[in-house]
Amino acid sequence: MKKTTIAILAVAVLVLGGIFIFAQKGKRGGMDKMGFAGKGFDRIAEKLNLTDEQKTQVKTIMDESKTRVKPLMEAMRENHKQAENLGLDGTFNEEQVNQIANIQSETMKQMFIEKEKTKARIFAVLTPEQRTEAAKMKEQFKGDFRGKGKKRRGGGREEVPATEE
């Protein structure tokens, strides 16, 4: 039971961290929290050769999704604030941690469902050729993102040898 709780909490923390990083990135560079607006959207629409009708449909789908995701993001932020204060007094309250972890996992589940629903709705608007191109772009983005992550974490830096005392 404890191993399961710890595993769930660990996954929740990792996923939550990723979501917050993604949300923070969304505040820069002309992209919204869904990562699909402004110049980013225009570039994707151009690469996929979307018609004006498709652009309108995708934007509508994204706006609707953003409306549904916003309260979930707010709930996650609030839950994160509560979790930050746990254990600061030197005591571990397992019941409280479980309660927060359960709420957080349910919220993340709802976000995941929303993401998959939105993706399916968008792909339904695309032609088979556009779907194939979108899948290629997704794989390329994954590769690009992995490379940037290494740079951010210091993957390209030289190791400094430890000094002996």
Buried (B, 14 or more C-beta within 10 A) or exposed (E): EEEEBEEBBEEBBEBBEEBBEEBEEBEEEEBBBBBBBEEBBEEBBEEBEBEEEBBEBBBEBBEBBBEBBEEBBEBBEEBBEEBEEEEEEEEEEEEBBEEBBBBBBEBBEBBEEBEEBBBEBBEEBBEEEBBEBBEEBEEEEEEEEEEEEEEEEEEEEEEEEEEEE
